[in-house]
């Protein structure tokens, strides 16, 4: 009984790096105000997974060669049963490589989609809508209403797939678990779909980012505009701008953002 529990604990410890890297993919995304620019990421993730499946045997062979080289430097690695450990390593490495690839691709996607509203409209128009006043693309309300489920879906998929993986390794000798299970492939594609759909709605941007809502946790800092207005208007700034209401200041802020054609709040 104790030996079985220890064996199960080893499997759980082995899957932890994979789980942590999957959670890290949630952090490697564009800002939520620019999330619509990740339109291609689900397709890139799918292509990446297909290529990984095609070359999976070669990838595993390469990993074993690297392991054999490392065993010469770190003899402690020889104590690991790599007949079982290799699949843990390959799942983890595949996520790590994808994170690196994603980190390189995202700036290119942001630059391409950020400069071309027609391209954005053609590719993401069904899900995101453009606001001329704020010069930003926002998630449509019908999709925004489903956002509360996205994190739950991703976490549930991660937990279930990891549990199936651990169980399949615990009972690897059984007929139903003869085929090796790679949770990495489904999680990468599903994750990128959900991340793409996790942008901000216009209501969220106004209430949360601009700080109009009573419970907003990021308040707009109008003090950053003080120097700008002082240079432009000098005395008029103190006579006219300071007494303004927050709504009037927001209107000025929005106009200034549109004029500058740049992101004031990132």
C-alpha positions as a Markdown table, in Angstrom:
| # | Residue | x | y | z |
|---|---|---|---|---|
| 1 | Unk | 0.0 | 0.0 | 0.0 |
| 2 | Unk | 2.7 | 2.5 | 1.0 |
| 3 | Unk | 4.8 | 1.5 | -2.0 |
| 4 | Unk | 1.9 | 2.2 | -4.3 |
| 5 | Unk | 1.3 | 5.6 | -2.7 |
| 6 | Unk | 5.0 | 6.4 | -3.1 |
| 7 | Unk | 4.9 | 5.4 | -6.7 |
| 8 | Unk | 1.8 | 7.6 | -7.3 |
| 9 | Unk | 3.6 | 10.5 | -5.6 |
| 10 | Unk | 6.6 | 10.1 | -8.0 |
| 11 | Unk | 4.2 | 10.3 | -10.9 |
| 12 | Unk | 2.5 | 13.5 | -9.5 |
| 13 | Unk | 5.9 | 15.1 | -8.9 |
| 14 | Unk | 6.9 | 14.2 | -12.4 |
| 15 | Unk | 3.9 | 16.0 | -13.9 |
| 16 | Unk | 4.4 | 19.2 | -11.9 |
| 17 | Unk | 6.8 | 20.9 | -14.3 |
| 18 | Unk | 4.4 | 20.2 | -17.1 |
| 19 | Unk | 1.5 | 21.8 | -15.2 |
| 20 | Unk | 3.5 | 24.8 | -14.2 |
| 21 | Unk | 4.6 | 25.5 | -17.8 |
| 22 | Unk | 1.0 | 25.1 | -19.0 |
| 23 | Unk | 0.0 | 27.8 | -16.4 |
| 24 | Unk | 2.9 | 29.9 | -17.7 |
| 25 | Unk | 1.3 | 30.0 | -21.2 |
| 26 | Unk | -1.5 | 32.0 | -19.7 |
| 27 | Unk | 1.1 | 34.8 | -18.8 |
| 28 | Unk | 2.7 | 34.8 | -22.3 |
| 29 | Unk | 0.0 | 36.7 | -24.1 |
| 30 | Unk | -0.6 | 40.2 | -25.4 |
| 31 | Unk | -2.3 | 42.7 | -23.2 |
| 32 | Unk | -6.0 | 42.1 | -22.9 |
| 33 | Unk | -6.7 | 45.3 | -24.8 |
| 34 | Unk | -4.8 | 43.9 | -27.7 |
| 35 | Unk | -5.8 | 40.2 | -27.4 |
| 36 | Unk | -7.6 | 40.2 | -30.7 |
| 37 | Unk | -4.2 | 40.5 | -32.4 |
| 38 | Unk | -3.5 | 36.8 | -31.4 |
| 39 | Unk | -5.9 | 35.6 | -34.1 |
| 40 | Unk | -3.3 | 33.2 | -35.7 |
| 41 | Unk | -2.1 | 31.7 | -32.4 |
| 42 | Unk | -4.7 | 28.8 | -32.3 |
| 43 | Unk | -3.7 | 27.9 | -35.9 |
| 44 | Unk | 0.0 | 28.2 | -35.1 |
| 45 | Unk | -0.6 | 25.9 | -32.0 |
| 46 | Unk | -2.4 | 23.4 | -34.2 |
| 47 | Unk | 0.4 | 23.3 | -36.8 |
| 48 | Unk | 3.0 | 23.0 | -34.0 |
| 49 | Unk | 1.2 | 20.1 | -32.5 |
| 50 | Unk | 0.8 | 18.3 | -35.8 |
| 51 | Unk | 4.5 | 18.7 | -36.6 |
| 52 | Unk | 5.4 | 17.5 | -33.1 |
| 53 | Unk | 3.2 | 14.4 | -33.6 |
| 54 | Unk | 4.8 | 13.7 | -37.0 |
| 55 | Unk | 8.4 | 14.0 | -35.6 |
| 56 | Unk | 7.5 | 12.6 | -32.1 |
| 57 | Unk | 9.7 | 9.5 | -32.4 |
| 58 | Unk | 12.7 | 11.6 | -33.6 |
| 59 | Unk | 12.1 | 14.1 | -30.8 |
| 60 | Unk | 12.1 | 11.3 | -28.2 |
| 61 | Unk | 15.3 | 9.8 | -29.7 |
| 62 | Unk | 17.0 | 13.1 | -29.5 |
| 63 | Unk | 16.0 | 13.6 | -25.9 |
| 64 | Unk | 17.3 | 10.1 | -25.0 |
| 65 | Unk | 20.7 | 11.0 | -26.6 |
| 66 | Unk | 20.8 | 14.2 | -24.6 |
| 67 | Unk | 19.9 | 12.3 | -21.4 |
| 68 | Unk | 22.7 | 9.8 | -22.1 |
| 69 | Unk | 25.2 | 12.7 | -22.4 |
| 70 | Unk | 23.9 | 14.2 | -19.2 |
| 71 | Unk | 24.2 | 10.9 | -17.3 |
| 72 | Unk | 27.9 | 11.1 | -17.9 |
| 73 | Unk | 28.0 | 14.5 | -16.1 |
| 74 | Unk | 25.3 | 13.8 | -13.6 |
| 75 | Unk | 25.3 | 10.1 | -12.6 |
| 76 | Unk | 22.3 | 10.6 | -10.4 |
| 77 | Unk | 20.1 | 10.8 | -13.5 |
| 78 | Unk | 20.9 | 7.1 | -14.1 |
| 79 | Unk | 18.7 | 6.2 | -11.2 |
| 80 | Unk | 15.6 | 7.5 | -13.1 |
| 81 | Unk | 13.7 | 4.9 | -15.1 |
| 82 | Unk | 13.6 | 6.7 | -18.4 |
| 83 | Unk | 11.3 | 4.1 | -19.9 |
| 84 | Unk | 8.6 | 5.9 | -17.9 |
| 85 | Unk | 10.3 | 9.3 | -17.4 |
| 86 | Unk | 10.9 | 10.1 | -21.0 |
| 87 | Unk | 7.2 | 10.8 | -21.7 |
| 88 | Unk | 7.1 | 13.2 | -18.8 |
| 89 | Unk | 10.1 | 15.0 | -20.2 |
| 90 | Unk | 8.9 | 15.1 | -23.7 |
| 91 | Unk | 5.5 | 16.6 | -22.7 |
| 92 | Unk | 7.3 | 19.3 | -20.7 |
| 93 | Unk | 9.9 | 20.1 | -23.4 |
| 94 | Unk | 7.1 | 20.5 | -26.0 |
| 95 | Unk | 5.3 | 23.1 | -23.8 |
| 96 | Unk | 8.6 | 24.9 | -23.1 |
| 97 | Unk | 9.5 | 25.1 | -26.8 |
| 98 | Unk | 6.0 | 26.3 | -27.7 |
| 99 | Unk | 6.3 | 29.1 | -25.1 |
| 100 | Unk | 9.6 | 30.2 | -26.7 |
| 101 | Unk | 8.1 | 30.1 | -30.2 |
| 102 | Unk | 5.0 | 32.0 | -28.9 |
| 103 | Unk | 7.1 | 34.7 | -27.3 |
| 104 | Unk | 8.9 | 35.3 | -30.6 |
| 105 | Unk | 5.7 | 35.3 | -32.7 |
| 106 | Unk | 3.5 | 37.5 | -30.6 |
| 107 | Unk | 5.4 | 40.8 | -31.2 |
| 108 | Unk | 5.1 | 40.1 | -35.0 |
| 109 | Unk | 1.4 | 39.5 | -34.8 |
| 110 | Unk | 0.9 | 42.6 | -32.7 |
| 111 | Unk | 2.8 | 44.7 | -35.1 |
| 112 | Unk | 1.0 | 43.4 | -38.2 |
| 113 | Unk | -2.6 | 43.4 | -36.8 |
| 114 | Unk | -2.0 | 46.6 | -34.8 |
| 115 | Unk | -1.2 | 48.6 | -38.0 |
| 116 | Unk | -4.0 | 47.3 | -40.2 |
| 117 | Unk | -7.6 | 47.8 | -39.1 |
| 118 | Unk | -8.9 | 46.2 | -42.3 |
| 119 | Unk | -7.0 | 43.0 | -41.6 |
| 120 | Unk | -8.2 | 43.0 | -38.1 |
| 121 | Unk | -11.8 | 43.5 | -39.2 |
| 122 | Unk | -11.5 | 40.7 | -41.8 |
| 123 | Unk | -10.0 | 38.2 | -39.4 |
| 124 | Unk | -11.5 | 39.0 | -36.0 |
| 125 | Unk | -14.6 | 41.1 | -36.9 |
| 126 | Unk | -17.0 | 38.3 | -35.8 |
| 127 | Unk | -15.5 | 38.4 | -32.2 |
| 128 | Unk | -14.0 | 41.9 | -31.8 |
| 129 | Unk | -15.4 | 45.3 | -32.7 |
| 130 | Unk | -13.6 | 48.6 | -33.2 |
| 131 | Unk | -14.3 | 51.7 | -31.1 |
| 132 | Unk | -13.3 | 54.9 | -32.9 |
| 133 | Unk | -13.4 | 57.1 | -29.7 |
| 134 | Unk | -11.0 | 54.9 | -27.8 |
| 135 | Unk | -9.1 | 53.6 | -30.9 |
| 136 | Unk | -9.2 | 50.1 | -29.6 |
| 137 | Unk | -10.7 | 46.7 | -30.5 |
| 138 | Unk | -13.0 | 45.3 | -27.9 |
| 139 | Unk | -14.5 | 41.8 | -27.4 |
| 140 | Unk | -18.2 | 41.8 | -28.4 |
| 141 | Unk | -20.7 | 41.5 | -25.6 |
| 142 | Unk | -22.0 | 38.1 | -26.6 |
| 143 | Unk | -18.5 | 36.7 | -26.3 |
| 144 | Unk | -17.7 | 38.7 | -23.2 |
| 145 | Unk | -20.6 | 37.0 | -21.4 |
| 146 | Unk | -18.8 | 33.7 | -21.7 |
| 147 | Unk | -15.5 | 34.9 | -20.3 |
| 148 | Unk | -16.3 | 33.8 | -16.8 |
| 149 | Unk | -16.2 | 30.2 | -18.1 |
| 150 | Unk | -12.9 | 30.4 | -20.0 |
| 151 | Unk | -10.5 | 30.0 | -17.0 |
| 152 | Unk | -12.7 | 27.2 | -15.6 |
| 153 | Unk | -12.6 | 25.3 | -18.9 |
| 154 | Unk | -8.8 | 25.6 | -19.1 |
| 155 | Unk | -8.1 | 24.7 | -15.5 |
| 156 | Unk | -10.6 | 21.8 | -15.7 |
| 157 | Unk | -8.9 | 20.5 | -18.9 |
| 158 | Unk | -5.5 | 20.8 | -17.3 |
| 159 | Unk | -6.5 | 18.9 | -14.2 |
| 160 | Unk | -8.4 | 16.2 | -16.1 |
| 161 | Unk | -5.7 | 15.6 | -18.7 |
| 162 | Unk | -3.0 | 15.6 | -16.0 |
| 163 | Unk | -5.0 | 13.1 | -13.9 |
| 164 | Unk | -5.5 | 10.8 | -17.0 |
| 165 | Unk | -1.8 | 11.1 | -17.7 |
| 166 | Unk | -0.8 | 10.1 | -14.2 |
| 167 | Unk | -3.3 | 7.2 | -14.1 |
| 168 | Unk | -2.1 | 6.0 | -17.5 |
| 169 | Unk | 1.4 | 5.9 | -16.2 |
| 170 | Unk | 0.4 | 4.2 | -13.0 |
| 171 | Unk | -1.3 | 1.4 | -14.9 |
| 172 | Unk | 0.9 | 1.4 | -17.9 |
| 173 | Unk | 0.8 | -2.4 | -18.1 |
| 174 | Unk | -3.0 | -2.5 | -18.5 |
| 175 | Unk | -4.5 | -3.1 | -21.9 |
| 176 | Unk | -6.4 | 0.2 | -21.9 |
| 177 | Unk | -3.3 | 2.2 | -21.3 |
| 178 | Unk | -0.9 | 0.6 | -23.7 |
| 179 | Unk | -0.9 | 3.7 | -26.0 |
| 180 | Unk | 1.1 | 6.6 | -24.5 |
| 181 | Unk | -0.9 | 9.7 | -23.6 |
| 182 | Unk | 0.3 | 13.2 | -24.5 |
| 183 | Unk | -1.9 | 15.9 | -22.9 |
| 184 | Unk | 0.3 | 18.6 | -24.3 |
| 185 | Unk | -1.3 | 18.6 | -27.7 |
| 186 | Unk | -4.9 | 19.2 | -26.7 |
| 187 | Unk | -4.0 | 21.7 | -24.0 |
| 188 | Unk | -1.9 | 24.0 | -26.3 |
| 189 | Unk | -4.6 | 24.3 | -28.9 |
| 190 | Unk | -7.5 | 24.7 | -26.4 |
| 191 | Unk | -5.5 | 27.3 | -24.4 |
| 192 | Unk | -4.7 | 29.5 | -27.4 |
| 193 | Unk | -8.4 | 29.5 | -28.4 |
| 194 | Unk | -9.4 | 30.6 | -24.9 |
| 195 | Unk | -6.6 | 33.2 | -24.7 |
| 196 | Unk | -7.7 | 34.7 | -28.0 |
| 197 | Unk | -11.3 | 35.0 | -26.7 |
| 198 | Unk | -10.2 | 36.6 | -23.4 |
| 199 | Unk | -9.9 | 40.2 | -24.5 |
| 200 | Unk | -11.7 | 43.1 | -22.8 |
| 201 | Unk | -15.2 | 44.3 | -23.6 |
| 202 | Unk | -15.7 | 48.1 | -23.8 |
| 203 | Unk | -17.6 | 48.0 | -20.6 |
| 204 | Unk | -14.7 | 46.3 | -18.8 |
| 205 | Unk | -12.2 | 48.8 | -20.2 |
| 206 | Unk | -14.2 | 51.8 | -19.1 |
| 207 | Unk | -15.1 | 50.4 | -15.6 |
| 208 | Unk | -11.9 | 48.6 | -14.8 |
| 209 | Unk | -9.0 | 50.3 | -16.8 |
| 210 | Unk | -10.3 | 53.9 | -16.8 |
| 211 | Unk | -11.5 | 53.6 | -13.2 |
| 212 | Unk | -15.1 | 54.7 | -13.6 |
| 213 | Unk | -16.5 | 51.8 | -11.7 |
| 214 | Unk | -16.7 | 52.0 | -7.9 |
| 215 | Unk | -14.8 | 48.7 | -7.5 |
| 216 | Unk | -12.2 | 49.4 | -10.2 |
| 217 | Unk | -8.8 | 48.3 | -9.1 |
| 218 | Unk | -6.8 | 50.4 | -11.6 |
| 219 | Unk | -7.6 | 54.1 | -11.4 |
| 220 | Unk | -6.8 | 56.4 | -14.2 |
| 221 | Unk | -3.9 | 58.6 | -13.2 |
| 222 | Unk | -4.7 | 62.0 | -14.7 |
| 223 | Unk | -1.6 | 63.4 | -13.0 |
| 224 | Unk | 0.4 | 62.1 | -16.0 |
| 225 | Unk | -1.4 | 64.6 | -18.1 |
| 226 | Unk | -0.6 | 67.6 | -15.9 |
| 227 | Unk | 2.8 | 68.2 | -17.5 |
| 228 | Unk | 1.3 | 67.8 | -21.0 |
| 229 | Unk | -1.5 | 70.3 | -20.4 |
| 230 | Unk | 0.8 | 72.7 | -18.5 |
| 231 | Unk | 3.2 | 72.9 | -21.5 |
| 232 | Unk | 0.3 | 73.4 | -23.9 |
| 233 | Unk | -2.0 | 75.7 | -22.0 |
| 234 | Unk | 0.1 | 77.2 | -19.1 |
| 235 | Unk | -2.3 | 79.4 | -17.1 |
| 236 | Unk | -5.4 | 78.1 | -18.8 |
| 237 | Unk | -4.6 | 74.7 | -17.5 |
| 238 | Unk | -5.0 | 75.7 | -13.9 |
| 239 | Unk | -8.1 | 77.9 | -14.6 |
| 240 | Unk | -10.0 | 75.4 | -16.8 |
| 241 | Unk | -8.7 | 71.8 | -16.4 |
| 242 | Unk | -8.3 | 71.4 | -12.6 |
| 243 | Unk | -12.0 | 72.2 | -11.8 |
| 244 | Unk | -13.2 | 69.7 | -14.4 |
| 245 | Unk | -15.2 | 66.6 | -13.4 |
| 246 | Unk | -13.8 | 63.1 | -14.0 |
| 247 | Unk | -16.1 | 62.5 | -16.9 |
| 248 | Unk | -14.9 | 65.7 | -18.6 |
| 249 | Unk | -11.3 | 64.6 | -18.0 |
| 250 | Unk | -12.1 | 61.2 | -19.6 |
| 251 | Unk | -13.4 | 62.9 | -22.7 |
| 252 | Unk | -10.1 | 64.9 | -23.0 |
| 253 | Unk | -8.1 | 61.8 | -22.4 |
| 254 | Unk | -10.0 | 59.9 | -25.1 |
| 255 | Unk | -9.5 | 62.7 | -27.6 |
| 256 | Unk | -5.8 | 62.9 | -26.8 |
| 257 | Unk | -5.4 | 59.2 | -27.2 |
| 258 | Unk | -7.1 | 59.3 | -30.6 |
| 259 | Unk | -4.9 | 62.2 | -31.7 |
| 260 | Unk | -1.7 | 60.6 | -30.6 |
| 261 | Unk | -2.7 | 57.2 | -32.3 |
| 262 | Unk | -1.0 | 55.4 | -29.5 |
| 263 | Unk | -1.8 | 53.4 | -26.5 |
| 264 | Unk | -2.0 | 55.7 | -23.5 |
| 265 | Unk | -2.8 | 52.8 | -21.0 |
| 266 | Unk | -1.0 | 49.5 | -21.5 |
